[in-house]
């Protein structure tokens, strides 16, 4: 798959468009931003619905507490900031004030993963899928592209309870279509195959597509699943893939500890044990650099996914 021939759009743009559409549909939708209005694309909502936008300044903990108050008053608040600040700086407020109360707050963390690039380790959230999915009642969505991000935003507004949406900064290929079905908690099988199953989320879905092309040239038929909802996880699709292929690879722009791959391994270990190889960042912080350089440095490119698939297939034969 050649990225050069594809439309490149940041997933945060899809979120911004989804917010504006929601604003026109539901007067109870309100948006809060922690001094990152332009970066999160919340400025698009602010322009159209200024009376329902609230700039909270550099005060993430206060923002999420305020969002909880809005939810208690029957509003549907979307609280936006960088993922590293939402998941780290305000984790206690999200856990106690929002999730424990099962409040209808939508938490949007942009600039996830190492594709943040030159901003470096302090701004590269590599832990937030893990931190959010371990909170009871929290739904976690990681859209593959801008089209899916818009659908995820609109779908999140219909869910009663807390939702975390992980978005990226860098432009990524648009690989899904408007007509594709998007359902929270239901994975999408993009390619069929019986030799190995590759699960991916976020922009790693595109890398996984390229990995499938590499493997196909070697005679390996890989099943590719876009598991855009790490929680609630689609156990049925995961177990079906495990039983029918006998080997799994997971791909995430996130630490391999406790995140997307771990969620899949938990399902497999309990009901259908097969080899699972995880492609992701290995127990370390990020670095400054261009996204593509960092993907290569941390070993999460298409070639790394393909290599993991070969290892998983070998393990199931031993």
Secondary structure, DSSP 8 states (H G I E B T S, - for coil): --GGGS-EE-HHHHHHHHHHHHHHH-TTEEEEESS-HHHHTTHHHHHH-GGGEEE--S-HHHHHHHHHHHHHTT-EEEEEEEHHIIIIITHHIIIIIIITTT--EEEEEESBSGGGGGG-GGG-BSSHHHHHHTSTT-EEEE-SSHHHHHHHHHHHHHSSS-EEEE--SS-EE--S-TTS--BTTB-EEEE--SSEEEEE-TTHHHHHHHHHHHHHHTT--EEEEE---SBS--HHHHHHHHHHHSEEEEEEEEESSSSHHHHHHHHHHHHS--EEEEEEE-SS---SS-HHHHHHHTT-SHHHHHHHHHHHHHHHH-
